[in-house]
Amino acid sequence: MEETRPIRLVIVTGLSGAGKTQAIRCLEDLGFFCVDNLPPKLISKITELCQQSGERVRRVALVIDVRGGLFFDALSEELNNFQLQGINYEILFLEASDEVLVRRYKESRRQHPLGEEISVLDAIRTERERLRELRGKASIILDTTGMSARDLKENLTQLFGKPDQSSLSVSLLSFGYKYGIPLDADLVFDVRFLPNPNYVDTLKPLTGLDRAVVEYIFDNTVTKGFMRRFYGLLHFLLPYYVQEGKSHLVVAIGCTGGQHRSVAVAERLAQMLQRSYQVNLHHRDIPRMGAVKPA
């Protein structure tokens, strides 16, 4: 039997306001199972559950910080237990200068977790002292003083992304214009100019998932030329969305009823893009037509 890969466990901690929320969102986009504000006593339970999942959950990120109050004090003990058990983990520690942290709190108008009876600056200094020992154990320390959210995401993608993994997830959505344009679409493409199988009696009850429909649509010079240019356009655009820090892009492809042309084009495009991106595929309006997806 093939041995199960070990879990990659990342403990995300650090100063309040240093970017832990943005960090955990980025790690989630990179495929980590994430839990925010977890009491340290539950780390071993979460790890045990992930180990029992087989290969489904192998990358875990847990945010643990002073928001846990008295529970936070148990973190050192739990990490020592992990070392005794031979369980590997990484600590990602985020920090920033006092000046920047004070400014971020003023801009957000949020109260520091330790700041009920003291000033924000005093709370930051108290927290920094309280985290000093944990910072000394950190595997990675990121100073976000001069970082934008995009800079932080780029750093984390380099540190925790899989080889050749893009941080951009692309959702391809086929739809029918007769049922309306998807509200969450970032880019919308109209393929109603392509050959329409709906006017062929033997193809009308089928969908763009059936070979006969696919062959009818793609055995056409217009379709071939369009697909070449369509892929070329997305191949040009998508790296710029990544550069701007976008993590999810919805590309909607529409025909009249959302049964034939849009489905076939979305399927073919998914095959082309999945070499470089995480691709999700959904055919919104096939169920409306009463069509059954072939086995």
C-alpha positions as CSV (number, residue, x, y, z in Angstrom):
1,M,0.0,0.0,0.0
2,E,1.3,3.5,-0.9
3,E,2.3,5.5,2.1
4,T,0.2,8.6,2.8
5,R,2.1,11.9,2.4
6,P,2.8,13.8,5.6
7,I,0.6,16.8,6.4
8,R,2.1,20.2,5.8
9,L,1.1,22.1,8.9
10,V,1.5,25.9,9.1
11,I,0.9,27.9,12.2
12,V,0.1,31.5,11.3
13,T,0.7,33.9,14.1
14,G,2.2,37.3,14.8
15,L,1.1,40.8,15.7
16,S,-2.5,42.0,15.4
17,G,-2.8,44.2,12.3
18,A,0.2,42.7,10.6
19,G,-1.8,40.9,7.9
20,K,-2.8,37.5,9.3
21,T,-6.3,37.7,7.8
22,Q,-4.9,38.4,4.3
23,A,-2.4,35.6,4.8
24,I,-5.0,33.0,5.7
25,R,-7.1,34.0,2.7
26,C,-4.1,33.6,0.4
27,L,-3.2,30.2,1.8
28,E,-6.8,29.1,1.3
29,D,-6.5,30.2,-2.3
30,L,-3.3,28.1,-2.5
31,G,-5.2,25.0,-1.5
32,F,-4.7,24.9,2.3
33,F,-7.4,23.8,4.7
34,C,-7.6,26.9,6.9
35,V,-9.0,27.6,10.4
36,D,-8.8,31.1,11.9
37,N,-8.5,31.9,15.7
38,L,-8.2,28.3,16.7
39,P,-7.6,27.5,20.4
40,P,-4.2,25.8,20.7
41,K,-5.6,22.8,22.5
42,L,-7.5,21.9,19.3
43,I,-4.4,21.7,17.1
44,S,-3.8,18.0,17.7
45,K,-7.5,17.2,17.1
46,I,-7.5,19.1,13.8
47,T,-4.3,17.4,12.7
48,E,-5.7,14.0,13.6
49,L,-8.8,14.6,11.5
50,C,-6.7,15.7,8.6
51,Q,-4.6,12.6,8.8
52,Q,-7.7,10.4,8.8
53,S,-8.9,12.1,5.6
54,G,-6.3,10.2,3.6
55,E,-5.0,12.3,0.6
56,R,-7.9,14.8,0.7
57,V,-6.4,17.2,3.2
58,R,-2.6,17.4,3.2
59,R,-2.0,21.1,3.6
60,V,-3.3,22.8,6.8
61,A,-2.9,26.4,8.0
62,L,-4.1,27.5,11.4
63,V,-4.2,31.1,12.7
64,I,-3.4,31.2,16.4
65,D,-2.9,34.5,18.2
66,V,-3.7,36.6,21.3
67,R,-7.4,36.8,20.3
68,G,-7.5,33.4,22.0
69,G,-7.1,35.1,25.4
70,L,-6.1,32.6,28.1
71,F,-6.3,29.7,25.6
72,F,-3.3,31.3,23.7
73,D,-1.0,30.5,26.6
74,A,-1.3,26.8,25.8
75,L,0.4,27.1,22.4
76,S,3.9,26.6,23.6
77,E,2.9,23.4,25.4
78,E,1.1,22.0,22.3
79,L,4.1,22.8,20.1
80,N,6.4,21.0,22.5
81,N,4.1,18.0,22.4
82,F,4.3,18.0,18.6
83,Q,8.1,18.0,18.7
84,L,8.0,15.0,21.1
85,Q,5.6,13.1,18.8
86,G,7.8,13.9,15.8
87,I,5.1,15.9,14.0
88,N,6.6,18.6,11.8
89,Y,5.1,22.1,11.6
90,E,6.1,25.5,10.4
91,I,5.5,28.8,12.1
92,L,4.7,31.8,9.9
93,F,5.2,35.0,12.0
94,L,3.9,38.3,10.7
95,E,5.0,41.6,12.2
96,A,5.2,45.3,11.3
97,S,6.5,48.5,12.9
98,D,4.7,50.1,15.7
99,E,4.0,53.2,13.6
100,V,2.4,51.2,10.8
101,L,0.3,49.0,13.1
102,V,-1.0,52.1,14.9
103,R,-1.9,53.7,11.6
104,R,-3.7,50.5,10.4
105,Y,-5.8,50.4,13.6
106,K,-6.8,54.1,13.2
107,E,-7.7,53.5,9.5
108,S,-9.8,50.4,10.3
109,R,-11.3,51.9,13.5
110,R,-11.0,48.5,15.2
111,Q,-10.0,47.9,18.8
112,H,-6.8,46.0,19.5
113,P,-7.4,42.6,21.2
114,L,-5.4,43.8,24.2
115,G,-6.5,47.4,24.1
116,E,-9.6,47.7,26.3
117,E,-8.0,49.7,29.0
118,I,-4.7,50.8,27.4
119,S,-3.8,52.8,24.3
120,V,-3.3,51.0,20.9
121,L,0.5,51.7,21.1
122,D,0.8,50.2,24.6
123,A,-1.3,47.2,23.5
124,I,1.0,46.7,20.5
125,R,4.1,46.8,22.7
126,T,2.6,44.4,25.2
127,E,1.6,42.0,22.5
128,R,5.1,42.2,20.9
129,E,6.7,41.3,24.3
130,R,4.2,38.5,24.8
131,L,5.0,37.0,21.4
132,R,8.8,37.3,21.7
133,E,9.4,33.6,22.6
134,L,7.1,32.4,19.8
135,R,8.8,34.7,17.3
136,G,12.1,33.0,18.2
137,K,10.7,29.7,17.2
138,A,9.3,30.9,13.8
139,S,10.3,29.2,10.6
140,I,9.4,32.3,8.5
141,I,9.2,35.9,9.6
142,L,7.6,38.4,7.3
143,D,7.7,42.1,8.1
144,T,4.7,43.6,6.3
145,T,5.6,47.2,7.2
146,G,6.1,48.2,3.6
147,M,4.0,45.6,2.0
148,S,0.7,46.0,0.2
149,A,-1.8,43.1,0.2
150,R,-0.6,42.2,-3.2
151,D,3.0,42.1,-2.1
152,L,2.1,39.8,0.8
153,K,0.2,37.5,-1.5
154,E,3.2,37.2,-3.9
155,N,5.5,36.4,-1.0
156,L,3.2,33.7,0.3
157,T,2.7,32.2,-3.1
158,Q,6.4,31.9,-3.5
159,L,6.7,30.3,0.0
160,F,3.7,28.0,0.0
161,G,2.5,27.5,-3.5
162,K,2.9,24.2,-5.2
163,P,5.5,24.1,-8.0
164,D,4.2,25.7,-11.2
165,Q,0.9,26.5,-9.4
166,S,-0.8,29.7,-10.3
167,S,-2.6,31.6,-7.5
168,L,-5.4,32.3,-10.0
169,S,-8.5,30.0,-10.1
170,V,-10.5,30.3,-13.3
171,S,-14.2,29.3,-13.3
172,L,-15.6,28.6,-16.8
173,L,-19.4,29.0,-16.9
174,S,-21.5,28.1,-19.9
175,F,-25.0,29.8,-20.0
176,G,-27.9,30.6,-22.3
177,Y,-28.7,34.2,-23.1
178,K,-32.4,33.4,-23.0
179,Y,-32.0,32.8,-19.2
180,G,-29.9,35.9,-18.5
181,I,-26.2,36.8,-18.2
182,P,-24.6,35.4,-15.0
183,L,-24.4,38.2,-12.4
184,D,-21.0,37.1,-11.1
185,A,-19.2,37.0,-14.4
186,D,-15.9,38.9,-14.8
187,L,-15.6,38.3,-18.6
188,V,-18.6,37.4,-20.9
189,F,-18.1,36.0,-24.4
190,D,-20.9,35.5,-26.9
191,V,-20.6,32.4,-29.1
192,R,-24.0,32.6,-30.9
193,F,-22.2,33.2,-34.2
194,L,-20.9,29.5,-34.2
195,P,-22.7,26.7,-36.1
196,N,-25.9,25.9,-34.2
197,P,-26.7,22.2,-33.6
198,N,-30.2,23.1,-32.5
199,Y,-31.2,23.2,-36.1
200,V,-30.1,19.6,-36.8
201,D,-32.8,17.2,-35.8
202,T,-30.4,14.5,-34.6
203,L,-28.3,16.9,-32.5
204,K,-31.1,19.0,-31.0
205,P,-31.8,16.8,-28.0
206,L,-28.1,16.3,-27.2
207,T,-25.7,18.7,-25.4
208,G,-22.2,20.1,-26.0
209,L,-21.0,17.1,-23.9
210,D,-21.9,14.7,-26.7
211,R,-19.2,13.8,-29.3
212,A,-21.6,14.3,-32.2
213,V,-22.3,17.9,-31.1
214,V,-18.6,18.6,-30.5
215,E,-17.6,17.3,-33.9
216,Y,-20.4,19.4,-35.6
217,I,-19.3,22.6,-33.8
218,F,-15.5,22.2,-34.2
219,D,-15.5,20.8,-37.7
220,N,-15.7,24.3,-38.9
221,T,-13.0,26.8,-39.9
222,V,-14.7,29.7,-38.1
223,T,-14.8,27.7,-34.8
224,K,-11.2,26.7,-35.2
225,G,-10.1,30.2,-35.8
226,F,-12.2,31.6,-32.9
227,M,-10.8,29.0,-30.4
228,R,-7.2,29.8,-31.4
229,R,-7.8,33.6,-30.9
230,F,-10.0,33.0,-27.8
231,Y,-7.3,31.0,-26.0
232,G,-4.7,33.5,-27.2
233,L,-6.6,36.4,-25.6
234,L,-7.0,34.6,-22.3
235,H,-3.4,33.4,-22.4
236,F,-2.5,37.1,-22.7
237,L,-4.9,38.5,-20.1
238,L,-4.7,36.0,-17.2
239,P,-1.1,36.7,-16.1
240,Y,-2.1,40.4,-15.7
241,Y,-5.0,39.4,-13.4
242,V,-2.5,37.4,-11.4
243,Q,-0.2,40.4,-11.3
244,E,-3.0,42.5,-9.9
245,G,-3.6,40.0,-7.1
246,K,-6.9,38.6,-8.3
247,S,-7.4,35.0,-7.0
248,H,-10.6,34.0,-8.8
249,L,-11.9,34.9,-12.3
250,V,-15.2,33.9,-13.7
251,V,-15.3,33.6,-17.5
252,A,-18.9,33.2,-18.8
253,I,-19.5,31.8,-22.3
254,G,-23.0,32.1,-23.7
255,C,-25.1,30.8,-26.6
256,T,-28.9,31.0,-27.1
257,G,-30.0,28.2,-24.7
258,G,-26.8,27.2,-23.0
259,Q,-27.1,23.6,-24.2
260,H,-24.8,23.2,-27.2
261,R,-22.2,25.8,-28.4
262,S,-21.4,27.4,-25.0
263,V,-21.0,24.0,-23.4
264,A,-18.7,22.6,-26.1
265,V,-16.5,25.8,-26.1
266,A,-16.2,25.8,-22.3
267,E,-15.2,22.2,-22.2
268,R,-12.5,22.7,-24.9
269,L,-11.2,25.8,-23.2
270,A,-11.0,24.1,-19.9
271,Q,-8.7,21.4,-21.4
272,M,-6.5,24.2,-22.8
273,L,-6.3,26.3,-19.6
274,Q,-5.8,23.5,-17.0
275,R,-2.2,23.1,-18.0
276,S,-1.4,26.4,-16.3
277,Y,-4.3,27.3,-14.0
278,Q,-6.8,25.8,-11.5
279,V,-9.9,25.4,-13.6
280,N,-13.5,24.9,-12.5
281,L,-16.2,24.1,-15.0
282,H,-20.0,24.6,-14.7
283,H,-22.8,24.3,-17.2
284,R,-25.5,26.5,-15.7
285,D,-28.4,25.9,-18.1
286,I,-28.2,22.3,-19.2
287,P,-30.7,21.2,-16.5
288,R,-33.2,23.8,-17.7
289,M,-33.3,22.1,-21.1
290,G,-34.1,18.7,-19.5
291,A,-30.8,17.4,-20.9
292,V,-29.1,14.5,-19.2
293,K,-25.3,14.5,-19.1
294,P,-24.0,11.3,-20.7
295,A,-22.1,8.8,-18.6
